[in-house]
Amino acid sequence: MVVFYGDESGSHGKGDYVISGYIAHKDTWTEFAKMWNAACHSATPRRIEYLKMSEWQHRDPLKHSGQFLGWSDADAEQKIHRILAVLGAFLDGGHIGEFTSSISWDIYNRCIDGACKQVFSNPYYFNLMQITKRAAQFAKSKDPKFDGKIHFVFDEGNSAQAQASVHFQYMKSFAEDNLGALMGPISFASDKDEPALQAADVIAWHNRRNLAGIDTSNDIRQIHFRILEKLTKSYAREEFLEQGLIAVNNRVNRLIANIERAAMSETISEGHADYQGFTAALVKVIKSETEDRLSGI
């Protein structure tokens, strides 16, 4: 079985909202977990139970909490170097690959309104749909005979999690080219328990900072990430553009308005095929309008 592990960064409503993660065979992830945990648990320079980038970045005991409180820069650098060496080895060998999708909160808030915003109340859903579709397309392109299932695992605790499973099932049902058949289950887990999610946290954190245009040229903390970037096998990094989201918003709002008018006139009911096809129509709108309106990051 192939598994994609993904994490989000930027859910606070400002800047870019990013979902990034890595895809690999489950056997690869098993070996990765052993090596990643060994690097984390090593007493050199100190043991940590898991890696969380926000904890690593913020080490001031007067302002923050986490495993790196009070660490010197030298110790923190040594630890992150040891852990990221594991990720770099798997990337360099081509054993895992990255998928990233992002959307600007400004563009989302400016372009999505009305009923469309009630359906897609969080940019997370657009990123989720793009990630899952690209992963399925990738698996098929690598092996046209691939008929397995891709299991999608995301970090738990996100505010969009409850509806994410619903949106995912919709997408599976109406994905083009039989890609839905390649999409296995979606689940959510704690990054404290899943080394692959910790790796996804690393790349999501890194990508959002890059999109924000943060100058890291003189930041010693970024040395390892520049090395990591050179090793990364990025299968897809895409950013939603304003034009595409406006088109999606307008068509979805028109579609919902037509459905509501038909329902009010009692020409359809919840059991009617037109009503039941509402979600299918929504997915087709999104698919047709966003396919050519993405840019490489």
PAMI-188626 format. One record per residue (C-alpha): x, y, z; residue in one letter; residue number from 1. Coordinates in nm, 4 decimals. Layout:
// PAMI-188626
{px=X	py=Y	pz=Z	type=A	seq=NUM}
...
This chain:
// PAMI-188626
{px=0.0000	py=0.0000	pz=0.0000	type=M	seq=1}
{px=0.1120	py=0.3538	pz=-0.0779	type=V	seq=2}
{px=0.0666	py=0.6155	pz=0.1948	type=V	seq=3}
{px=0.0713	py=0.9942	pz=0.1777	type=F	seq=4}
{px=0.1356	py=1.1807	pz=0.5026	type=Y	seq=5}
{px=0.0440	py=1.5490	pz=0.5030	type=G	seq=6}
{px=0.0392	py=1.8453	pz=0.7381	type=D	seq=7}
{px=-0.0862	py=2.2008	pz=0.7110	type=E	seq=8}
{px=0.0736	py=2.5312	pz=0.7992	type=S	seq=9}
{px=-0.0858	py=2.8736	pz=0.8029	type=G	seq=10}
{px=-0.4333	py=2.7970	pz=0.9406	type=S	seq=11}
{px=-0.4319	py=3.1182	pz=1.1449	type=H	seq=12}
{px=-0.5951	py=3.3212	pz=0.8660	type=G	seq=13}
{px=-0.2961	py=3.5209	pz=0.7388	type=K	seq=14}
{px=-0.0463	py=3.4703	pz=0.4595	type=G	seq=15}
{px=-0.0511	py=3.1393	pz=0.2759	type=D	seq=16}
{px=-0.2315	py=2.8235	pz=0.3794	type=Y	seq=17}
{px=-0.0157	py=2.5265	pz=0.2843	type=V	seq=18}
{px=-0.0620	py=2.1514	pz=0.2860	type=I	seq=19}
{px=0.2623	py=1.9641	pz=0.2240	type=S	seq=20}
{px=0.3646	py=1.6064	pz=0.2676	type=G	seq=21}
{px=0.5403	py=1.3002	pz=0.1369	type=Y	seq=22}
{px=0.4298	py=0.9859	pz=-0.0428	type=I	seq=23}
{px=0.5945	py=0.6433	pz=-0.0243	type=A	seq=24}
{px=0.5215	py=0.2733	pz=0.0036	type=H	seq=25}
{px=0.4249	py=0.1575	pz=0.3521	type=K	seq=26}
{px=0.7407	py=-0.0565	pz=0.3769	type=D	seq=27}
{px=0.9501	py=0.2520	pz=0.3114	type=T	seq=28}
{px=0.7635	py=0.4381	pz=0.5848	type=W	seq=29}
{px=0.8307	py=0.1539	pz=0.8298	type=T	seq=30}
{px=1.2046	py=0.1809	pz=0.7719	type=E	seq=31}
{px=1.1855	py=0.5608	pz=0.7789	type=F	seq=32}
{px=1.0118	py=0.5559	pz=1.1185	type=A	seq=33}
{px=1.2857	py=0.3413	pz=1.2720	type=K	seq=34}
{px=1.5618	py=0.5742	pz=1.1571	type=M	seq=35}
{px=1.3736	py=0.8947	pz=1.2378	type=W	seq=36}
{px=1.2885	py=0.7776	pz=1.5894	type=N	seq=37}
{px=1.6478	py=0.6702	pz=1.6469	type=A	seq=38}
{px=1.7661	py=1.0210	pz=1.5567	type=A	seq=39}
{px=1.5059	py=1.1822	pz=1.7830	type=C	seq=40}
{px=1.5702	py=0.9526	pz=2.0760	type=H	seq=41}
{px=1.9475	py=0.9752	pz=2.0538	type=S	seq=42}
{px=2.1075	py=1.1358	pz=2.3562	type=A	seq=43}
{px=2.3287	py=1.3379	pz=2.1230	type=T	seq=44}
{px=2.3033	py=1.6144	pz=2.2227	type=P	seq=45}
{px=1.9748	py=1.5437	pz=2.4042	type=R	seq=46}
{px=1.6783	py=1.3113	pz=2.3593	type=R	seq=47}
{px=1.3461	py=1.4340	pz=2.2256	type=I	seq=48}
{px=1.0340	py=1.2250	pz=2.1818	type=E	seq=49}
{px=0.9255	py=1.3802	pz=1.8504	type=Y	seq=50}
{px=1.0105	py=1.6743	pz=1.6246	type=L	seq=51}
{px=0.7759	py=1.9723	pz=1.6013	type=K	seq=52}
{px=0.9083	py=2.2675	pz=1.4050	type=M	seq=53}
{px=0.7216	py=2.5285	pz=1.6074	type=S	seq=54}
{px=0.8867	py=2.3938	pz=1.9228	type=E	seq=55}
{px=1.2276	py=2.3878	pz=1.7591	type=W	seq=56}
{px=1.1923	py=2.7437	pz=1.6324	type=Q	seq=57}
{px=1.0641	py=2.8964	pz=1.9570	type=H	seq=58}
{px=1.2957	py=2.8054	pz=2.2425	type=R	seq=59}
{px=1.2540	py=3.0992	pz=2.4807	type=D	seq=60}
{px=1.1231	py=2.9535	pz=2.8121	type=P	seq=61}
{px=0.9714	py=3.2918	pz=2.9002	type=L	seq=62}
{px=0.7476	py=3.2931	pz=2.5936	type=K	seq=63}
{px=0.7004	py=2.9386	pz=2.4704	type=H	seq=64}
{px=0.6689	py=2.5739	pz=2.5652	type=S	seq=65}
{px=0.8029	py=2.2523	pz=2.4206	type=G	seq=66}
{px=1.0947	py=2.0115	pz=2.4198	type=Q	seq=67}
{px=1.3587	py=2.2617	pz=2.3072	type=F	seq=68}
{px=1.3113	py=2.5153	pz=2.5845	type=L	seq=69}
{px=1.6436	py=2.6488	pz=2.7043	type=G	seq=70}
{px=1.8484	py=2.4663	pz=2.4408	type=W	seq=71}
{px=2.1490	py=2.6485	pz=2.3048	type=S	seq=72}
{px=2.1542	py=2.7246	pz=1.9337	type=D	seq=73}
{px=2.4444	py=2.4844	pz=1.8935	type=A	seq=74}
{px=2.2580	py=2.1925	pz=2.0524	type=D	seq=75}
{px=1.9388	py=2.2695	pz=1.8620	type=A	seq=76}
{px=2.1316	py=2.2854	pz=1.5337	type=E	seq=77}
{px=2.3066	py=1.9579	pz=1.6048	type=Q	seq=78}
{px=1.9761	py=1.7847	pz=1.6781	type=K	seq=79}
{px=1.7932	py=1.9127	pz=1.3710	type=I	seq=80}
{px=2.0915	py=1.8234	pz=1.1541	type=H	seq=81}
{px=2.0878	py=1.4660	pz=1.2826	type=R	seq=82}
{px=1.7128	py=1.4252	pz=1.2219	type=I	seq=83}
{px=1.7001	py=1.5918	pz=0.8811	type=L	seq=84}
{px=1.9898	py=1.3761	pz=0.7644	type=A	seq=85}
{px=1.7433	py=1.0858	pz=0.7799	type=V	seq=86}
{px=1.4878	py=1.2697	pz=0.5683	type=L	seq=87}
{px=1.7590	py=1.3812	pz=0.3259	type=G	seq=88}
{px=1.8796	py=1.0249	pz=0.2729	type=A	seq=89}
{px=1.5322	py=0.9028	pz=0.1792	type=F	seq=90}
{px=1.4763	py=1.2020	pz=-0.0501	type=L	seq=91}
{px=1.8138	py=1.1667	pz=-0.2174	type=D	seq=92}
{px=1.7474	py=0.8019	pz=-0.2852	type=G	seq=93}
{px=1.4136	py=0.8804	pz=-0.4465	type=G	seq=94}
{px=1.2294	py=0.6656	pz=-0.1942	type=H	seq=95}
{px=0.9805	py=0.9384	pz=-0.1008	type=I	seq=96}
{px=0.8433	py=1.2397	pz=-0.2881	type=G	seq=97}
{px=0.6720	py=1.5651	pz=-0.1967	type=E	seq=98}
{px=0.3331	py=1.7099	pz=-0.2865	type=F	seq=99}
{px=0.2379	py=2.0644	pz=-0.1882	type=T	seq=100}
{px=-0.0679	py=2.2795	pz=-0.2495	type=S	seq=101}
{px=-0.1148	py=2.6338	pz=-0.1226	type=S	seq=102}
{px=-0.3704	py=2.9122	pz=-0.1299	type=I	seq=103}
{px=-0.3403	py=3.2681	pz=-0.0067	type=S	seq=104}
{px=-0.5832	py=3.3635	pz=0.2680	type=W	seq=105}
{px=-0.6185	py=3.7066	pz=0.1048	type=D	seq=106}
{px=-0.7169	py=3.5522	pz=-0.2278	type=I	seq=107}
{px=-0.9523	py=3.3059	pz=-0.0606	type=Y	seq=108}
{px=-1.1304	py=3.5770	pz=0.1407	type=N	seq=109}
{px=-1.1467	py=3.8085	pz=-0.1585	type=R	seq=110}
{px=-1.2725	py=3.5516	pz=-0.4084	type=C	seq=111}
{px=-1.4910	py=3.3082	pz=-0.2132	type=I	seq=112}
{px=-1.8241	py=3.4354	pz=-0.0770	type=D	seq=113}
{px=-2.1930	py=3.3591	pz=-0.0432	type=G	seq=114}
{px=-2.3100	py=3.0014	pz=-0.0572	type=A	seq=115}
{px=-1.9760	py=2.8869	pz=-0.1953	type=C	seq=116}
{px=-1.8079	py=2.9927	pz=0.1274	type=K	seq=117}
{px=-2.0618	py=2.7906	pz=0.3243	type=Q	seq=118}
{px=-1.9685	py=2.4811	pz=0.1230	type=V	seq=119}
{px=-1.5949	py=2.5510	pz=0.1223	type=F	seq=120}
{px=-1.5640	py=2.7322	pz=0.4534	type=S	seq=121}
{px=-1.1885	py=2.6846	pz=0.4727	type=N	seq=122}
{px=-0.9104	py=2.6942	pz=0.2090	type=P	seq=123}
{px=-0.7978	py=2.3613	pz=0.3537	type=Y	seq=124}
{px=-1.0565	py=2.1862	pz=0.1344	type=Y	seq=125}
{px=-0.9163	py=2.3222	pz=-0.1915	type=F	seq=126}
{px=-0.5655	py=2.2136	pz=-0.0928	type=N	seq=127}
{px=-0.6921	py=1.8739	pz=0.0181	type=L	seq=128}
{px=-0.8621	py=1.8078	pz=-0.3141	type=M	seq=129}
{px=-0.5566	py=1.9136	pz=-0.5125	type=Q	seq=130}
{px=-0.3177	py=1.7011	pz=-0.3069	type=I	seq=131}
{px=-0.5280	py=1.3852	pz=-0.3299	type=T	seq=132}
{px=-0.5874	py=1.4237	pz=-0.7021	type=K	seq=133}
{px=-0.2217	py=1.4851	pz=-0.7838	type=R	seq=134}
{px=-0.1105	py=1.1901	pz=-0.5724	type=A	seq=135}
{px=-0.3480	py=0.9578	pz=-0.7594	type=A	seq=136}
{px=-0.2349	py=1.0955	pz=-1.0952	type=Q	seq=137}
{px=0.1261	py=1.0451	pz=-0.9938	type=F	seq=138}
{px=0.0725	py=0.6827	pz=-0.8916	type=A	seq=139}
{px=-0.0966	py=0.6108	pz=-1.2233	type=K	seq=140}
{px=0.1725	py=0.7846	pz=-1.4269	type=S	seq=141}
{px=0.4497	py=0.5924	pz=-1.2507	type=K	seq=142}
{px=0.2755	py=0.2618	pz=-1.3124	type=D	seq=143}
{px=-0.0211	py=0.2554	pz=-1.5542	type=P	seq=144}
{px=-0.1109	py=-0.0864	pz=-1.4122	type=K	seq=145}
{px=-0.1214	py=0.0409	pz=-1.0548	type=F	seq=146}
{px=-0.4501	py=-0.0705	pz=-0.9022	type=D	seq=147}
{px=-0.3732	py=-0.0356	pz=-0.5337	type=G	seq=148}
{px=-0.5005	py=0.2211	pz=-0.2883	type=K	seq=149}
{px=-0.3346	py=0.5356	pz=-0.1605	type=I	seq=150}
{px=-0.4001	py=0.5902	pz=0.2078	type=H	seq=151}
{px=-0.4036	py=0.9588	pz=0.3009	type=F	seq=152}
{px=-0.3034	py=1.0457	pz=0.6573	type=V	seq=153}
{px=-0.3163	py=1.4036	pz=0.7864	type=F	seq=154}
{px=-0.2268	py=1.5648	pz=1.1150	type=D	seq=155}
{px=-0.5210	py=1.5726	pz=1.3531	type=E	seq=156}
{px=-0.6659	py=1.8679	pz=1.5381	type=G	seq=157}
{px=-0.7278	py=2.0996	pz=1.2444	type=N	seq=158}
{px=-1.0554	py=2.2943	pz=1.2578	type=S	seq=159}
{px=-1.1426	py=2.1704	pz=0.9085	type=A	seq=160}
{px=-1.0968	py=1.8044	pz=0.9987	type=Q	seq=161}
{px=-1.4637	py=1.7248	pz=1.0593	type=A	seq=162}
{px=-1.5717	py=1.8238	pz=0.7085	type=Q	seq=163}
{px=-1.2515	py=1.7124	pz=0.5365	type=A	seq=164}
{px=-1.3637	py=1.3493	pz=0.5337	type=S	seq=165}
{px=-1.6921	py=1.4492	pz=0.3698	type=V	seq=166}
{px=-1.5176	py=1.6501	pz=0.0982	type=H	seq=167}
{px=-1.2743	py=1.3653	pz=0.0432	type=F	seq=168}
{px=-1.5543	py=1.1152	pz=-0.0120	type=Q	seq=169}
{px=-1.7188	py=1.3503	pz=-0.2605	type=Y	seq=170}
{px=-1.3979	py=1.3785	pz=-0.4544	type=M	seq=171}
{px=-1.3445	py=1.0042	pz=-0.4607	type=K	seq=172}
{px=-1.6937	py=0.9534	pz=-0.5992	type=S	seq=173}
{px=-1.6583	py=1.2003	pz=-0.8847	type=F	seq=174}
{px=-1.2873	py=1.1978	pz=-0.9700	type=A	seq=175}
{px=-1.2089	py=1.1803	pz=-1.3398	type=E	seq=176}
{px=-1.0255	py=0.8984	pz=-1.5197	type=D	seq=177}
{px=-1.1151	py=0.6486	pz=-1.2479	type=N	seq=178}
{px=-0.8693	py=0.8167	pz=-1.0121	type=L	seq=179}
{px=-1.1191	py=0.7756	pz=-0.7298	type=G	seq=180}
{px=-1.0560	py=0.4018	pz=-0.7407	type=A	seq=181}
{px=-0.6954	py=0.4681	pz=-0.6411	type=L	seq=182}
{px=-0.7886	py=0.6818	pz=-0.3420	type=M	seq=183}
{px=-0.8065	py=0.4673	pz=-0.0326	type=G	seq=184}
{px=-0.9141	py=0.5858	pz=0.3118	type=P	seq=185}
{px=-0.8424	py=0.9194	pz=0.4726	type=I	seq=186}
{px=-0.7486	py=0.9328	pz=0.8383	type=S	seq=187}
{px=-0.6039	py=1.1698	pz=1.0946	type=F	seq=188}
{px=-0.3318	py=1.0993	pz=1.3482	type=A	seq=189}
{px=-0.1126	py=1.2809	pz=1.5970	type=S	seq=190}
{px=0.2202	py=1.3962	pz=1.4609	type=D	seq=191}
{px=0.3694	py=1.3097	pz=1.7989	type=K	seq=192}
{px=0.3067	py=0.9433	pz=1.7164	type=D	seq=193}
{px=0.3840	py=0.9383	pz=1.3419	type=E	seq=194}
{px=0.7383	py=1.0180	pz=1.2243	type=P	seq=195}
{px=0.6115	py=1.0659	pz=0.8672	type=A	seq=196}
{px=0.3769	py=1.3401	pz=0.9898	type=L	seq=197}
{px=0.6699	py=1.5031	pz=1.1659	type=Q	seq=198}
{px=0.8516	py=1.5075	pz=0.8321	type=A	seq=199}
{px=0.5414	py=1.6594	pz=0.6722	type=A	seq=200}
{px=0.5429	py=1.9259	pz=0.9439	type=D	seq=201}
{px=0.9019	py=2.0104	pz=0.8471	type=V	seq=202}
{px=0.8282	py=2.0636	pz=0.4782	type=I	seq=203}
{px=0.4972	py=2.2447	pz=0.5383	type=A	seq=204}
{px=0.6709	py=2.4837	pz=0.7783	type=W	seq=205}
{px=0.9528	py=2.5383	pz=0.5298	type=H	seq=206}
{px=0.7252	py=2.5936	pz=0.2285	type=N	seq=207}
{px=0.5032	py=2.8467	pz=0.4046	type=R	seq=208}
{px=0.8062	py=3.0491	pz=0.5094	type=R	seq=209}
{px=0.9319	py=3.0469	pz=0.1515	type=N	seq=210}
{px=0.5946	py=3.1607	pz=0.0180	type=L	seq=211}
{px=0.5890	py=3.4391	pz=0.2743	type=A	seq=212}
{px=0.9129	py=3.5716	pz=0.1294	type=G	seq=213}
{px=1.0956	py=3.5569	pz=0.4617	type=I	seq=214}
{px=1.4600	py=3.6468	pz=0.4096	type=D	seq=215}
{px=1.6579	py=3.3554	pz=0.5457	type=T	seq=216}
{px=1.9860	py=3.4255	pz=0.3681	type=S	seq=217}
{px=2.1577	py=3.5161	pz=0.6940	type=N	seq=218}
{px=1.9652	py=3.2755	pz=0.9162	type=D	seq=219}
{px=2.1854	py=2.9887	pz=1.0278	type=I	seq=220}
{px=1.8706	py=2.7918	pz=1.1080	type=R	seq=221}
{px=1.7913	py=2.7724	pz=0.7343	type=Q	seq=222}
{px=2.1159	py=2.6057	pz=0.6273	type=I	seq=223}
{px=1.9705	py=2.2586	pz=0.6684	type=H	seq=224}
{px=1.6569	py=2.3504	pz=0.4781	type=F	seq=225}
{px=1.8517	py=2.4781	pz=0.1800	type=R	seq=226}
{px=2.0303	py=2.1437	pz=0.1739	type=I	seq=227}
{px=1.6982	py=1.9644	pz=0.2093	type=L	seq=228}
{px=1.5550	py=2.1656	pz=-0.0790	type=E	seq=229}
{px=1.8266	py=2.0455	pz=-0.3136	type=K	seq=230}
{px=1.7476	py=1.6835	pz=-0.2272	type=L	seq=231}
{px=1.3709	py=1.7111	pz=-0.2467	type=T	seq=232}
{px=1.1982	py=1.5181	pz=-0.5229	type=K	seq=233}
{px=0.8984	py=1.7436	pz=-0.5656	type=S	seq=234}
{px=0.6278	py=1.5761	pz=-0.7695	type=Y	seq=235}
{px=0.3930	py=1.8753	pz=-0.7535	type=A	seq=236}
{px=0.4041	py=2.2170	pz=-0.5904	type=R	seq=237}
{px=0.1077	py=2.4266	pz=-0.6902	type=E	seq=238}
{px=-0.0581	py=2.7483	pz=-0.5823	type=E	seq=239}
{px=-0.4188	py=2.8471	pz=-0.6469	type=F	seq=240}
{px=-0.4549	py=3.1656	pz=-0.8519	type=L	seq=241}
{px=-0.7148	py=3.4358	pz=-0.8093	type=E	seq=242}
{px=-0.8732	py=3.3942	pz=-1.1512	type=Q	seq=243}
{px=-0.9455	py=3.0282	pz=-1.0941	type=G	seq=244}
{px=-1.1046	py=3.0811	pz=-0.7527	type=L	seq=245}
{px=-1.3280	py=3.3614	pz=-0.8839	type=I	seq=246}
{px=-1.4523	py=3.1286	pz=-1.1569	type=A	seq=247}
{px=-1.5157	py=2.8504	pz=-0.9045	type=V	seq=248}
{px=-1.6980	py=3.0875	pz=-0.6694	type=N	seq=249}
{px=-1.9254	py=3.2289	pz=-0.9393	type=N	seq=250}
{px=-2.0214	py=2.8931	pz=-1.0836	type=R	seq=251}
{px=-2.0812	py=2.7295	pz=-0.7464	type=V	seq=252}
{px=-2.2992	py=3.0207	pz=-0.6316	type=N	seq=253}
{px=-2.5032	py=3.0063	pz=-0.9526	type=R	seq=254}
{px=-2.5425	py=2.6312	pz=-0.9198	type=L	seq=255}
{px=-2.6602	py=2.6568	pz=-0.5592	type=I	seq=256}
{px=-2.9013	py=2.9369	pz=-0.6454	type=A	seq=257}
{px=-3.0540	py=2.7266	pz=-0.9251	type=N	seq=258}
{px=-3.0919	py=2.4290	pz=-0.6942	type=I	seq=259}
{px=-3.2582	py=2.6443	pz=-0.4272	type=E	seq=260}
{px=-3.5008	py=2.7991	pz=-0.6755	type=R	seq=261}
{px=-3.5947	py=2.4577	pz=-0.8073	type=A	seq=262}
{px=-3.6450	py=2.3246	pz=-0.4552	type=A	seq=263}
{px=-3.8639	py=2.6226	pz=-0.3565	type=M	seq=264}
{px=-4.0821	py=2.5702	pz=-0.6607	type=S	seq=265}
{px=-4.1155	py=2.2067	pz=-0.5546	type=E	seq=266}
{px=-3.9868	py=2.0849	pz=-0.8900	type=T	seq=267}
{px=-3.7294	py=1.8782	pz=-0.7034	type=I	seq=268}
{px=-3.6943	py=1.7333	pz=-0.3575	type=S	seq=269}
{px=-3.4094	py=1.5914	pz=-0.1576	type=E	seq=270}
{px=-3.4787	py=1.2513	pz=-0.3061	type=G	seq=271}
{px=-3.4769	py=1.3790	pz=-0.6637	type=H	seq=272}
{px=-3.1830	py=1.2919	pz=-0.8882	type=A	seq=273}
{px=-3.1097	py=1.6594	pz=-0.9575	type=D	seq=274}
{px=-3.0747	py=1.7283	pz=-0.5870	type=Y	seq=275}
{px=-2.8646	py=1.4212	pz=-0.5336	type=Q	seq=276}
{px=-2.6396	py=1.5253	pz=-0.8180	type=G	seq=277}
{px=-2.5620	py=1.8583	pz=-0.6553	type=F	seq=278}
{px=-2.2322	py=1.7464	pz=-0.5077	type=T	seq=279}
{px=-2.1268	py=1.5844	pz=-0.8350	type=A	seq=280}
{px=-2.1887	py=1.9124	pz=-1.0117	type=A	seq=281}
{px=-1.9863	py=2.1016	pz=-0.7521	type=L	seq=282}
{px=-1.6891	py=1.8726	pz=-0.7933	type=V	seq=283}
{px=-1.7048	py=1.9042	pz=-1.1726	type=K	seq=284}
{px=-1.7095	py=2.2826	pz=-1.1416	type=V	seq=285}
{px=-1.4003	py=2.2793	pz=-0.9231	type=I	seq=286}
{px=-1.2219	py=2.0311	pz=-1.1454	type=K	seq=287}
{px=-1.2869	py=2.2194	pz=-1.4693	type=S	seq=288}
{px=-1.2170	py=2.5663	pz=-1.3350	type=E	seq=289}
{px=-0.9006	py=2.5019	pz=-1.1345	type=T	seq=290}
{px=-0.7169	py=2.2552	pz=-1.3575	type=E	seq=291}
{px=-0.5543	py=2.5229	pz=-1.5726	type=D	seq=292}
{px=-0.5433	py=2.7974	pz=-1.3126	type=R	seq=293}
{px=-0.2646	py=2.6757	pz=-1.0917	type=L	seq=294}
{px=0.0925	py=2.7916	pz=-1.0918	type=S	seq=295}
{px=0.4058	py=2.6099	pz=-0.9888	type=G	seq=296}
{px=0.5391	py=2.7350	pz=-0.6584	type=I	seq=297}
